[in-house]
Amino acid sequence: MPLVLLGSFCLVTASAQEKQLLRFALLLGEAGLDYLNPVDAGYREIKTAKNNFQHCDFAIHSKEEKLEIRFLIQPVRDTHEVFNPHLRSMALVTHLATNDETAAIAVHHIPGAPYRADWVKAFFFQPKQVFGMWQHCKMLALYKEGRGMAYIFYFFNEASPALDQREVLLQFLD
């Protein structure tokens, strides 16, 4: 009987992961994005926690690179909506960053070419513990007119070359 229960649990878990991956793929298609899955460094899909604080659509983790990467996709669904990437990104990063007075948020302009994006910014901050039990977060915000926004969150405790090597995981399709 315990073996049957374990098998059922594994099937339910696999089914939930497949649904999460399918939902992520549908969002990517709706936003016109291509996901470049890292095939090295032991990246594995992880369950994105049901988090009332901040939802993410998909997540991967590498023990080897000590890096967790989460994705949030926001396709344009209303073509009449004013979609200001500057305001959306700053609102999101201030929501996710710690409220500690000594903590800083660094913002860097990134060329849009590798992502085929109209606008790209990188934000470095200390995340609130409710969002991630990591010391640091790099949020890459991508925007393409008429397509939408994509956010990639890189969680880490110590900076490593992997942060730059894993930067181009999403690209807008031409």
C-alpha positions, 0 to 999 in steps of 0.5 A: 500500500505505501508503494502505491501511495508513493507512486500516486504522489510521484504521478501527481507531482509530475503532472503538476510540473508538466502543467506548470511547464505547459502554462509557462510555454503558453505565456512565452508564446503569448508574449512572443518569447523564446526560452533558451534552457541551460543544458549544462551545470545541472539546472533542474526545474523546481516548483515555484512556491504558491506565494501570495507575496509574488507569483512566478511562472517558472523556476530552475536551480543549479546546485553547481552554480549556486543560482536559482532563476525564476521567470515572470511573464506579462504579455500585452493583452490589451493593445490600448493599455499604456504599458510603461516598462520603467514604472512597472519595473520600479514598482516591482523591484520596490515591492520585492526589495527589503525595506532595510534603510541601509539596503540599496537598489542598483539599476543598470541599462543593458543593450536590448540587442541580445534579447531582441527587446526595445528596453532592458534594465538590470536591478540588483537588490536584497530581496525580502525574505518572503520572496527569497531566502537568498542574500541577493537578487538580480532582476532583469526586466525585458520589454518589447512594444506590443508583446509585453514584459518579461522578468528574470530573477537571479537569486544568489548569495555570492556573485559568480560568472554564472550571473553573466553566463545565464543572462540571455535565457529569454529572447523576443522572437522577430 
